[in-house]
Amino acid sequence: MKDGKPALTKLANSLYRCTQAYANEVLAKYKLSSGTYPYLLTLYGNEGINQNQISKELNIDKAMSARAIKKLIELGYLQKKEDHEDSRAYKLYLTESGKKIIPAVKGELHRWNEMITEGLTPQEEEQMKDLLNKVLENAERGRNNYK
């Protein structure tokens, strides 16, 4: 720890927990949580991908993805259709209900981003994104070294 400042991992974890708490609170009216909304947003631009692909895209294990997808199907936001090329797999699609709530979910996330970047100049915000992307790339590379 330098200059009495918290370590980067502590800051990242704290930001992550605050983001989860915010998402859980504001998305509860849609019966969504911090663990389910990313699936909707990922499918919004990638309809027809399968569960393995979405797990990889979100960097979430298959069992957790299966639970989240099941919940979203029960809520009527997702549907799965048999993959004709692979009878063991299912392709995932947003339902009309799922498509309808996307703008609201995106709006809540946009508000959160506005809140957490308040007081930053556009240049500082861009620099922060660039630095976090570099840190994330390093983390992913480091994680892959342990696999």
Chimera marker file (.cmm) of the C-alpha trace (Angstrom):
<marker_set name="trace">
<marker id="1" x="0.000" y="0.000" z="0.000" r="1" g="1" b="0" radius="0.5"/>
<marker id="2" x="1.465" y="3.384" z="-1.040" r="1" g="1" b="0" radius="0.5"/>
<marker id="3" x="0.727" y="6.710" z="0.638" r="1" g="1" b="0" radius="0.5"/>
<marker id="4" x="-2.017" y="5.159" z="2.771" r="1" g="1" b="0" radius="0.5"/>
<marker id="5" x="-4.197" y="4.590" z="-0.310" r="1" g="1" b="0" radius="0.5"/>
<marker id="6" x="-6.169" y="1.336" z="-0.595" r="1" g="1" b="0" radius="0.5"/>
<marker id="7" x="-4.809" y="-1.330" z="-2.902" r="1" g="1" b="0" radius="0.5"/>
<marker id="8" x="-6.210" y="-1.509" z="-6.424" r="1" g="1" b="0" radius="0.5"/>
<marker id="9" x="-7.918" y="-4.832" z="-5.721" r="1" g="1" b="0" radius="0.5"/>
<marker id="10" x="-9.685" y="-3.367" z="-2.696" r="1" g="1" b="0" radius="0.5"/>
<marker id="11" x="-10.909" y="-0.415" z="-4.755" r="1" g="1" b="0" radius="0.5"/>
<marker id="12" x="-12.037" y="-2.682" z="-7.581" r="1" g="1" b="0" radius="0.5"/>
<marker id="13" x="-13.883" y="-4.978" z="-5.173" r="1" g="1" b="0" radius="0.5"/>
<marker id="14" x="-15.573" y="-2.056" z="-3.444" r="1" g="1" b="0" radius="0.5"/>
<marker id="15" x="-16.698" y="-0.576" z="-6.756" r="1" g="1" b="0" radius="0.5"/>
<marker id="16" x="-17.988" y="-3.986" z="-7.851" r="1" g="1" b="0" radius="0.5"/>
<marker id="17" x="-20.004" y="-4.440" z="-4.639" r="1" g="1" b="0" radius="0.5"/>
<marker id="18" x="-21.467" y="-0.925" z="-4.898" r="1" g="1" b="0" radius="0.5"/>
<marker id="19" x="-22.435" y="-1.597" z="-8.505" r="1" g="1" b="0" radius="0.5"/>
<marker id="20" x="-24.096" y="-4.887" z="-7.558" r="1" g="1" b="0" radius="0.5"/>
<marker id="21" x="-26.044" y="-3.228" z="-4.735" r="1" g="1" b="0" radius="0.5"/>
<marker id="22" x="-27.221" y="-0.440" z="-7.038" r="1" g="1" b="0" radius="0.5"/>
<marker id="23" x="-28.257" y="-2.884" z="-9.779" r="1" g="1" b="0" radius="0.5"/>
<marker id="24" x="-30.059" y="-5.143" z="-7.308" r="1" g="1" b="0" radius="0.5"/>
<marker id="25" x="-32.044" y="-2.213" z="-5.953" r="1" g="1" b="0" radius="0.5"/>
<marker id="26" x="-33.016" y="-0.412" z="-9.165" r="1" g="1" b="0" radius="0.5"/>
<marker id="27" x="-33.659" y="-3.549" z="-11.224" r="1" g="1" b="0" radius="0.5"/>
<marker id="28" x="-35.760" y="-5.302" z="-8.575" r="1" g="1" b="0" radius="0.5"/>
<marker id="29" x="-38.928" y="-3.845" z="-10.126" r="1" g="1" b="0" radius="0.5"/>
<marker id="30" x="-38.176" y="-6.045" z="-13.172" r="1" g="1" b="0" radius="0.5"/>
<marker id="31" x="-37.277" y="-9.009" z="-10.933" r="1" g="1" b="0" radius="0.5"/>
<marker id="32" x="-33.710" y="-8.703" z="-12.214" r="1" g="1" b="0" radius="0.5"/>
<marker id="33" x="-30.479" y="-8.628" z="-10.252" r="1" g="1" b="0" radius="0.5"/>
<marker id="34" x="-26.813" y="-7.933" z="-10.790" r="1" g="1" b="0" radius="0.5"/>
<marker id="35" x="-26.502" y="-11.623" z="-11.643" r="1" g="1" b="0" radius="0.5"/>
<marker id="36" x="-29.187" y="-11.737" z="-14.313" r="1" g="1" b="0" radius="0.5"/>
<marker id="37" x="-29.254" y="-8.468" z="-16.247" r="1" g="1" b="0" radius="0.5"/>
<marker id="38" x="-25.881" y="-9.063" z="-18.000" r="1" g="1" b="0" radius="0.5"/>
<marker id="39" x="-27.417" y="-12.024" z="-19.843" r="1" g="1" b="0" radius="0.5"/>
<marker id="40" x="-30.138" y="-9.811" z="-21.289" r="1" g="1" b="0" radius="0.5"/>
<marker id="41" x="-27.662" y="-7.190" z="-22.428" r="1" g="1" b="0" radius="0.5"/>
<marker id="42" x="-25.339" y="-9.782" z="-23.940" r="1" g="1" b="0" radius="0.5"/>
<marker id="43" x="-28.181" y="-11.422" z="-25.842" r="1" g="1" b="0" radius="0.5"/>
<marker id="44" x="-29.484" y="-8.057" z="-26.999" r="1" g="1" b="0" radius="0.5"/>
<marker id="45" x="-26.614" y="-7.863" z="-29.456" r="1" g="1" b="0" radius="0.5"/>
<marker id="46" x="-26.021" y="-11.600" z="-29.897" r="1" g="1" b="0" radius="0.5"/>
<marker id="47" x="-29.328" y="-13.408" z="-30.104" r="1" g="1" b="0" radius="0.5"/>
<marker id="48" x="-29.032" y="-17.048" z="-31.018" r="1" g="1" b="0" radius="0.5"/>
<marker id="49" x="-25.869" y="-17.803" z="-29.066" r="1" g="1" b="0" radius="0.5"/>
<marker id="50" x="-25.869" y="-20.819" z="-26.782" r="1" g="1" b="0" radius="0.5"/>
<marker id="51" x="-25.340" y="-21.123" z="-23.037" r="1" g="1" b="0" radius="0.5"/>
<marker id="52" x="-21.651" y="-22.020" z="-23.378" r="1" g="1" b="0" radius="0.5"/>
<marker id="53" x="-21.026" y="-18.992" z="-25.565" r="1" g="1" b="0" radius="0.5"/>
<marker id="54" x="-22.782" y="-16.615" z="-23.185" r="1" g="1" b="0" radius="0.5"/>
<marker id="55" x="-20.878" y="-18.096" z="-20.210" r="1" g="1" b="0" radius="0.5"/>
<marker id="56" x="-17.623" y="-17.463" z="-22.025" r="1" g="1" b="0" radius="0.5"/>
<marker id="57" x="-18.666" y="-13.963" z="-23.078" r="1" g="1" b="0" radius="0.5"/>
<marker id="58" x="-19.581" y="-13.013" z="-19.500" r="1" g="1" b="0" radius="0.5"/>
<marker id="59" x="-16.679" y="-14.951" z="-17.955" r="1" g="1" b="0" radius="0.5"/>
<marker id="60" x="-19.130" y="-16.836" z="-15.712" r="1" g="1" b="0" radius="0.5"/>
<marker id="61" x="-19.100" y="-20.558" z="-14.993" r="1" g="1" b="0" radius="0.5"/>
<marker id="62" x="-21.636" y="-22.759" z="-16.756" r="1" g="1" b="0" radius="0.5"/>
<marker id="63" x="-23.547" y="-23.747" z="-13.612" r="1" g="1" b="0" radius="0.5"/>
<marker id="64" x="-24.152" y="-20.131" z="-12.616" r="1" g="1" b="0" radius="0.5"/>
<marker id="65" x="-25.182" y="-19.318" z="-16.178" r="1" g="1" b="0" radius="0.5"/>
<marker id="66" x="-27.633" y="-22.215" z="-16.175" r="1" g="1" b="0" radius="0.5"/>
<marker id="67" x="-29.319" y="-20.864" z="-13.014" r="1" g="1" b="0" radius="0.5"/>
<marker id="68" x="-29.517" y="-17.307" z="-14.344" r="1" g="1" b="0" radius="0.5"/>
<marker id="69" x="-30.857" y="-18.433" z="-17.719" r="1" g="1" b="0" radius="0.5"/>
<marker id="70" x="-33.468" y="-20.644" z="-16.052" r="1" g="1" b="0" radius="0.5"/>
<marker id="71" x="-34.625" y="-17.675" z="-13.955" r="1" g="1" b="0" radius="0.5"/>
<marker id="72" x="-34.819" y="-15.397" z="-16.998" r="1" g="1" b="0" radius="0.5"/>
<marker id="73" x="-36.861" y="-18.016" z="-18.868" r="1" g="1" b="0" radius="0.5"/>
<marker id="74" x="-39.219" y="-18.314" z="-15.884" r="1" g="1" b="0" radius="0.5"/>
<marker id="75" x="-39.592" y="-14.517" z="-15.857" r="1" g="1" b="0" radius="0.5"/>
<marker id="76" x="-40.500" y="-14.593" z="-19.536" r="1" g="1" b="0" radius="0.5"/>
<marker id="77" x="-37.477" y="-12.575" z="-20.678" r="1" g="1" b="0" radius="0.5"/>
<marker id="78" x="-35.673" y="-15.370" z="-22.535" r="1" g="1" b="0" radius="0.5"/>
<marker id="79" x="-36.577" y="-18.383" z="-24.583" r="1" g="1" b="0" radius="0.5"/>
<marker id="80" x="-34.430" y="-21.211" z="-25.762" r="1" g="1" b="0" radius="0.5"/>
<marker id="81" x="-34.786" y="-23.012" z="-29.032" r="1" g="1" b="0" radius="0.5"/>
<marker id="82" x="-33.167" y="-26.236" z="-30.107" r="1" g="1" b="0" radius="0.5"/>
<marker id="83" x="-29.975" y="-25.813" z="-32.099" r="1" g="1" b="0" radius="0.5"/>
<marker id="84" x="-30.530" y="-27.790" z="-35.303" r="1" g="1" b="0" radius="0.5"/>
<marker id="85" x="-26.765" y="-28.144" z="-35.810" r="1" g="1" b="0" radius="0.5"/>
<marker id="86" x="-26.169" y="-29.507" z="-32.271" r="1" g="1" b="0" radius="0.5"/>
<marker id="87" x="-29.127" y="-31.320" z="-30.727" r="1" g="1" b="0" radius="0.5"/>
<marker id="88" x="-27.502" y="-31.125" z="-27.259" r="1" g="1" b="0" radius="0.5"/>
<marker id="89" x="-27.417" y="-27.322" z="-27.320" r="1" g="1" b="0" radius="0.5"/>
<marker id="90" x="-30.050" y="-24.615" z="-27.262" r="1" g="1" b="0" radius="0.5"/>
<marker id="91" x="-29.913" y="-21.176" z="-28.778" r="1" g="1" b="0" radius="0.5"/>
<marker id="92" x="-31.053" y="-18.296" z="-26.594" r="1" g="1" b="0" radius="0.5"/>
<marker id="93" x="-33.324" y="-15.467" z="-27.669" r="1" g="1" b="0" radius="0.5"/>
<marker id="94" x="-34.928" y="-12.485" z="-25.981" r="1" g="1" b="0" radius="0.5"/>
<marker id="95" x="-38.704" y="-12.558" z="-25.801" r="1" g="1" b="0" radius="0.5"/>
<marker id="96" x="-40.750" y="-9.447" z="-26.542" r="1" g="1" b="0" radius="0.5"/>
<marker id="97" x="-40.855" y="-8.803" z="-22.767" r="1" g="1" b="0" radius="0.5"/>
<marker id="98" x="-37.092" y="-9.108" z="-22.634" r="1" g="1" b="0" radius="0.5"/>
<marker id="99" x="-36.636" y="-6.688" z="-25.512" r="1" g="1" b="0" radius="0.5"/>
<marker id="100" x="-39.038" y="-4.189" z="-23.927" r="1" g="1" b="0" radius="0.5"/>
<marker id="101" x="-37.047" y="-3.838" z="-20.692" r="1" g="1" b="0" radius="0.5"/>
<marker id="102" x="-33.634" y="-3.406" z="-22.353" r="1" g="1" b="0" radius="0.5"/>
<marker id="103" x="-33.952" y="0.415" z="-22.646" r="1" g="1" b="0" radius="0.5"/>
<marker id="104" x="-34.882" y="0.684" z="-18.956" r="1" g="1" b="0" radius="0.5"/>
<marker id="105" x="-31.978" y="-1.529" z="-17.884" r="1" g="1" b="0" radius="0.5"/>
<marker id="106" x="-29.565" y="0.418" z="-20.056" r="1" g="1" b="0" radius="0.5"/>
<marker id="107" x="-30.959" y="3.669" z="-18.656" r="1" g="1" b="0" radius="0.5"/>
<marker id="108" x="-30.340" y="2.568" z="-15.062" r="1" g="1" b="0" radius="0.5"/>
<marker id="109" x="-26.792" y="1.509" z="-15.895" r="1" g="1" b="0" radius="0.5"/>
<marker id="110" x="-26.193" y="4.809" z="-17.693" r="1" g="1" b="0" radius="0.5"/>
<marker id="111" x="-27.380" y="6.689" z="-14.580" r="1" g="1" b="0" radius="0.5"/>
<marker id="112" x="-24.979" y="4.652" z="-12.462" r="1" g="1" b="0" radius="0.5"/>
<marker id="113" x="-22.085" y="5.447" z="-14.789" r="1" g="1" b="0" radius="0.5"/>
<marker id="114" x="-22.996" y="9.126" z="-14.614" r="1" g="1" b="0" radius="0.5"/>
<marker id="115" x="-23.032" y="8.970" z="-10.802" r="1" g="1" b="0" radius="0.5"/>
<marker id="116" x="-19.685" y="7.232" z="-10.437" r="1" g="1" b="0" radius="0.5"/>
<marker id="117" x="-17.919" y="9.502" z="-12.933" r="1" g="1" b="0" radius="0.5"/>
<marker id="118" x="-19.343" y="12.726" z="-11.520" r="1" g="1" b="0" radius="0.5"/>
<marker id="119" x="-16.662" y="15.388" z="-11.310" r="1" g="1" b="0" radius="0.5"/>
<marker id="120" x="-14.394" y="13.736" z="-13.876" r="1" g="1" b="0" radius="0.5"/>
<marker id="121" x="-13.527" y="15.560" z="-17.049" r="1" g="1" b="0" radius="0.5"/>
<marker id="122" x="-14.214" y="13.737" z="-20.308" r="1" g="1" b="0" radius="0.5"/>
<marker id="123" x="-10.448" y="13.240" z="-20.645" r="1" g="1" b="0" radius="0.5"/>
<marker id="124" x="-10.174" y="11.763" z="-17.140" r="1" g="1" b="0" radius="0.5"/>
<marker id="125" x="-13.083" y="9.442" z="-17.838" r="1" g="1" b="0" radius="0.5"/>
<marker id="126" x="-11.473" y="8.262" z="-21.078" r="1" g="1" b="0" radius="0.5"/>
<marker id="127" x="-8.114" y="7.819" z="-19.369" r="1" g="1" b="0" radius="0.5"/>
<marker id="128" x="-9.746" y="5.814" z="-16.578" r="1" g="1" b="0" radius="0.5"/>
<marker id="129" x="-11.430" y="3.516" z="-19.121" r="1" g="1" b="0" radius="0.5"/>
<marker id="130" x="-8.135" y="3.009" z="-20.951" r="1" g="1" b="0" radius="0.5"/>
<marker id="131" x="-6.291" y="2.198" z="-17.732" r="1" g="1" b="0" radius="0.5"/>
<marker id="132" x="-8.998" y="-0.168" z="-16.501" r="1" g="1" b="0" radius="0.5"/>
<marker id="133" x="-8.971" y="-1.954" z="-19.868" r="1" g="1" b="0" radius="0.5"/>
<marker id="134" x="-5.214" y="-2.450" z="-19.548" r="1" g="1" b="0" radius="0.5"/>
<marker id="135" x="-5.601" y="-3.748" z="-15.989" r="1" g="1" b="0" radius="0.5"/>
<marker id="136" x="-8.380" y="-6.097" z="-17.103" r="1" g="1" b="0" radius="0.5"/>
<marker id="137" x="-6.258" y="-7.456" z="-19.960" r="1" g="1" b="0" radius="0.5"/>
<marker id="138" x="-3.441" y="-8.117" z="-17.478" r="1" g="1" b="0" radius="0.5"/>
<marker id="139" x="-5.848" y="-9.807" z="-15.076" r="1" g="1" b="0" radius="0.5"/>
<marker id="140" x="-7.279" y="-12.050" z="-17.792" r="1" g="1" b="0" radius="0.5"/>
<marker id="141" x="-3.797" y="-12.963" z="-18.987" r="1" g="1" b="0" radius="0.5"/>
<marker id="142" x="-2.717" y="-13.712" z="-15.420" r="1" g="1" b="0" radius="0.5"/>
<marker id="143" x="-5.841" y="-15.774" z="-14.796" r="1" g="1" b="0" radius="0.5"/>
<marker id="144" x="-5.257" y="-17.812" z="-17.948" r="1" g="1" b="0" radius="0.5"/>
<marker id="145" x="-1.750" y="-18.633" z="-16.705" r="1" g="1" b="0" radius="0.5"/>
<marker id="146" x="-3.326" y="-20.487" z="-13.745" r="1" g="1" b="0" radius="0.5"/>
<marker id="147" x="-5.626" y="-22.640" z="-15.875" r="1" g="1" b="0" radius="0.5"/>
<link id1="1" id2="2" r="1" g="1" b="0" radius="0.2"/>
<link id1="2" id2="3" r="1" g="1" b="0" radius="0.2"/>
<link id1="3" id2="4" r="1" g="1" b="0" radius="0.2"/>
<link id1="4" id2="5" r="1" g="1" b="0" radius="0.2"/>
<link id1="5" id2="6" r="1" g="1" b="0" radius="0.2"/>
<link id1="6" id2="7" r="1" g="1" b="0" radius="0.2"/>
<link id1="7" id2="8" r="1" g="1" b="0" radius="0.2"/>
<link id1="8" id2="9" r="1" g="1" b="0" radius="0.2"/>
<link id1="9" id2="10" r="1" g="1" b="0" radius="0.2"/>
<link id1="10" id2="11" r="1" g="1" b="0" radius="0.2"/>
<link id1="11" id2="12" r="1" g="1" b="0" radius="0.2"/>
<link id1="12" id2="13" r="1" g="1" b="0" radius="0.2"/>
<link id1="13" id2="14" r="1" g="1" b="0" radius="0.2"/>
<link id1="14" id2="15" r="1" g="1" b="0" radius="0.2"/>
<link id1="15" id2="16" r="1" g="1" b="0" radius="0.2"/>
<link id1="16" id2="17" r="1" g="1" b="0" radius="0.2"/>
<link id1="17" id2="18" r="1" g="1" b="0" radius="0.2"/>
<link id1="18" id2="19" r="1" g="1" b="0" radius="0.2"/>
<link id1="19" id2="20" r="1" g="1" b="0" radius="0.2"/>
<link id1="20" id2="21" r="1" g="1" b="0" radius="0.2"/>
<link id1="21" id2="22" r="1" g="1" b="0" radius="0.2"/>
<link id1="22" id2="23" r="1" g="1" b="0" radius="0.2"/>
<link id1="23" id2="24" r="1" g="1" b="0" radius="0.2"/>
<link id1="24" id2="25" r="1" g="1" b="0" radius="0.2"/>
<link id1="25" id2="26" r="1" g="1" b="0" radius="0.2"/>
<link id1="26" id2="27" r="1" g="1" b="0" radius="0.2"/>
<link id1="27" id2="28" r="1" g="1" b="0" radius="0.2"/>
<link id1="28" id2="29" r="1" g="1" b="0" radius="0.2"/>
<link id1="29" id2="30" r="1" g="1" b="0" radius="0.2"/>
<link id1="30" id2="31" r="1" g="1" b="0" radius="0.2"/>
<link id1="31" id2="32" r="1" g="1" b="0" radius="0.2"/>
<link id1="32" id2="33" r="1" g="1" b="0" radius="0.2"/>
<link id1="33" id2="34" r="1" g="1" b="0" radius="0.2"/>
<link id1="34" id2="35" r="1" g="1" b="0" radius="0.2"/>
<link id1="35" id2="36" r="1" g="1" b="0" radius="0.2"/>
<link id1="36" id2="37" r="1" g="1" b="0" radius="0.2"/>
<link id1="37" id2="38" r="1" g="1" b="0" radius="0.2"/>
<link id1="38" id2="39" r="1" g="1" b="0" radius="0.2"/>
<link id1="39" id2="40" r="1" g="1" b="0" radius="0.2"/>
<link id1="40" id2="41" r="1" g="1" b="0" radius="0.2"/>
<link id1="41" id2="42" r="1" g="1" b="0" radius="0.2"/>
<link id1="42" id2="43" r="1" g="1" b="0" radius="0.2"/>
<link id1="43" id2="44" r="1" g="1" b="0" radius="0.2"/>
<link id1="44" id2="45" r="1" g="1" b="0" radius="0.2"/>
<link id1="45" id2="46" r="1" g="1" b="0" radius="0.2"/>
<link id1="46" id2="47" r="1" g="1" b="0" radius="0.2"/>
<link id1="47" id2="48" r="1" g="1" b="0" radius="0.2"/>
<link id1="48" id2="49" r="1" g="1" b="0" radius="0.2"/>
<link id1="49" id2="50" r="1" g="1" b="0" radius="0.2"/>
<link id1="50" id2="51" r="1" g="1" b="0" radius="0.2"/>
<link id1="51" id2="52" r="1" g="1" b="0" radius="0.2"/>
<link id1="52" id2="53" r="1" g="1" b="0" radius="0.2"/>
<link id1="53" id2="54" r="1" g="1" b="0" radius="0.2"/>
<link id1="54" id2="55" r="1" g="1" b="0" radius="0.2"/>
<link id1="55" id2="56" r="1" g="1" b="0" radius="0.2"/>
<link id1="56" id2="57" r="1" g="1" b="0" radius="0.2"/>
<link id1="57" id2="58" r="1" g="1" b="0" radius="0.2"/>
<link id1="58" id2="59" r="1" g="1" b="0" radius="0.2"/>
<link id1="59" id2="60" r="1" g="1" b="0" radius="0.2"/>
<link id1="60" id2="61" r="1" g="1" b="0" radius="0.2"/>
<link id1="61" id2="62" r="1" g="1" b="0" radius="0.2"/>
<link id1="62" id2="63" r="1" g="1" b="0" radius="0.2"/>
<link id1="63" id2="64" r="1" g="1" b="0" radius="0.2"/>
<link id1="64" id2="65" r="1" g="1" b="0" radius="0.2"/>
<link id1="65" id2="66" r="1" g="1" b="0" radius="0.2"/>
<link id1="66" id2="67" r="1" g="1" b="0" radius="0.2"/>
<link id1="67" id2="68" r="1" g="1" b="0" radius="0.2"/>
<link id1="68" id2="69" r="1" g="1" b="0" radius="0.2"/>
<link id1="69" id2="70" r="1" g="1" b="0" radius="0.2"/>
<link id1="70" id2="71" r="1" g="1" b="0" radius="0.2"/>
<link id1="71" id2="72" r="1" g="1" b="0" radius="0.2"/>
<link id1="72" id2="73" r="1" g="1" b="0" radius="0.2"/>
<link id1="73" id2="74" r="1" g="1" b="0" radius="0.2"/>
<link id1="74" id2="75" r="1" g="1" b="0" radius="0.2"/>
<link id1="75" id2="76" r="1" g="1" b="0" radius="0.2"/>
<link id1="76" id2="77" r="1" g="1" b="0" radius="0.2"/>
<link id1="77" id2="78" r="1" g="1" b="0" radius="0.2"/>
<link id1="78" id2="79" r="1" g="1" b="0" radius="0.2"/>
<link id1="79" id2="80" r="1" g="1" b="0" radius="0.2"/>
<link id1="80" id2="81" r="1" g="1" b="0" radius="0.2"/>
<link id1="81" id2="82" r="1" g="1" b="0" radius="0.2"/>
<link id1="82" id2="83" r="1" g="1" b="0" radius="0.2"/>
<link id1="83" id2="84" r="1" g="1" b="0" radius="0.2"/>
<link id1="84" id2="85" r="1" g="1" b="0" radius="0.2"/>
<link id1="85" id2="86" r="1" g="1" b="0" radius="0.2"/>
<link id1="86" id2="87" r="1" g="1" b="0" radius="0.2"/>
<link id1="87" id2="88" r="1" g="1" b="0" radius="0.2"/>
<link id1="88" id2="89" r="1" g="1" b="0" radius="0.2"/>
<link id1="89" id2="90" r="1" g="1" b="0" radius="0.2"/>
<link id1="90" id2="91" r="1" g="1" b="0" radius="0.2"/>
<link id1="91" id2="92" r="1" g="1" b="0" radius="0.2"/>
<link id1="92" id2="93" r="1" g="1" b="0" radius="0.2"/>
<link id1="93" id2="94" r="1" g="1" b="0" radius="0.2"/>
<link id1="94" id2="95" r="1" g="1" b="0" radius="0.2"/>
<link id1="95" id2="96" r="1" g="1" b="0" radius="0.2"/>
<link id1="96" id2="97" r="1" g="1" b="0" radius="0.2"/>
<link id1="97" id2="98" r="1" g="1" b="0" radius="0.2"/>
<link id1="98" id2="99" r="1" g="1" b="0" radius="0.2"/>
<link id1="99" id2="100" r="1" g="1" b="0" radius="0.2"/>
<link id1="100" id2="101" r="1" g="1" b="0" radius="0.2"/>
<link id1="101" id2="102" r="1" g="1" b="0" radius="0.2"/>
<link id1="102" id2="103" r="1" g="1" b="0" radius="0.2"/>
<link id1="103" id2="104" r="1" g="1" b="0" radius="0.2"/>
<link id1="104" id2="105" r="1" g="1" b="0" radius="0.2"/>
<link id1="105" id2="106" r="1" g="1" b="0" radius="0.2"/>
<link id1="106" id2="107" r="1" g="1" b="0" radius="0.2"/>
<link id1="107" id2="108" r="1" g="1" b="0" radius="0.2"/>
<link id1="108" id2="109" r="1" g="1" b="0" radius="0.2"/>
<link id1="109" id2="110" r="1" g="1" b="0" radius="0.2"/>
<link id1="110" id2="111" r="1" g="1" b="0" radius="0.2"/>
<link id1="111" id2="112" r="1" g="1" b="0" radius="0.2"/>
<link id1="112" id2="113" r="1" g="1" b="0" radius="0.2"/>
<link id1="113" id2="114" r="1" g="1" b="0" radius="0.2"/>
<link id1="114" id2="115" r="1" g="1" b="0" radius="0.2"/>
<link id1="115" id2="116" r="1" g="1" b="0" radius="0.2"/>
<link id1="116" id2="117" r="1" g="1" b="0" radius="0.2"/>
<link id1="117" id2="118" r="1" g="1" b="0" radius="0.2"/>
<link id1="118" id2="119" r="1" g="1" b="0" radius="0.2"/>
<link id1="119" id2="120" r="1" g="1" b="0" radius="0.2"/>
<link id1="120" id2="121" r="1" g="1" b="0" radius="0.2"/>
<link id1="121" id2="122" r="1" g="1" b="0" radius="0.2"/>
<link id1="122" id2="123" r="1" g="1" b="0" radius="0.2"/>
<link id1="123" id2="124" r="1" g="1" b="0" radius="0.2"/>
<link id1="124" id2="125" r="1" g="1" b="0" radius="0.2"/>
<link id1="125" id2="126" r="1" g="1" b="0" radius="0.2"/>
<link id1="126" id2="127" r="1" g="1" b="0" radius="0.2"/>
<link id1="127" id2="128" r="1" g="1" b="0" radius="0.2"/>
<link id1="128" id2="129" r="1" g="1" b="0" radius="0.2"/>
<link id1="129" id2="130" r="1" g="1" b="0" radius="0.2"/>
<link id1="130" id2="131" r="1" g="1" b="0" radius="0.2"/>
<link id1="131" id2="132" r="1" g="1" b="0" radius="0.2"/>
<link id1="132" id2="133" r="1" g="1" b="0" radius="0.2"/>
<link id1="133" id2="134" r="1" g="1" b="0" radius="0.2"/>
<link id1="134" id2="135" r="1" g="1" b="0" radius="0.2"/>
<link id1="135" id2="136" r="1" g="1" b="0" radius="0.2"/>
<link id1="136" id2="137" r="1" g="1" b="0" radius="0.2"/>
<link id1="137" id2="138" r="1" g="1" b="0" radius="0.2"/>
<link id1="138" id2="139" r="1" g="1" b="0" radius="0.2"/>
<link id1="139" id2="140" r="1" g="1" b="0" radius="0.2"/>
<link id1="140" id2="141" r="1" g="1" b="0" radius="0.2"/>
<link id1="141" id2="142" r="1" g="1" b="0" radius="0.2"/>
<link id1="142" id2="143" r="1" g="1" b="0" radius="0.2"/>
<link id1="143" id2="144" r="1" g="1" b="0" radius="0.2"/>
<link id1="144" id2="145" r="1" g="1" b="0" radius="0.2"/>
<link id1="145" id2="146" r="1" g="1" b="0" radius="0.2"/>
<link id1="146" id2="147" r="1" g="1" b="0" radius="0.2"/>
</marker_set>
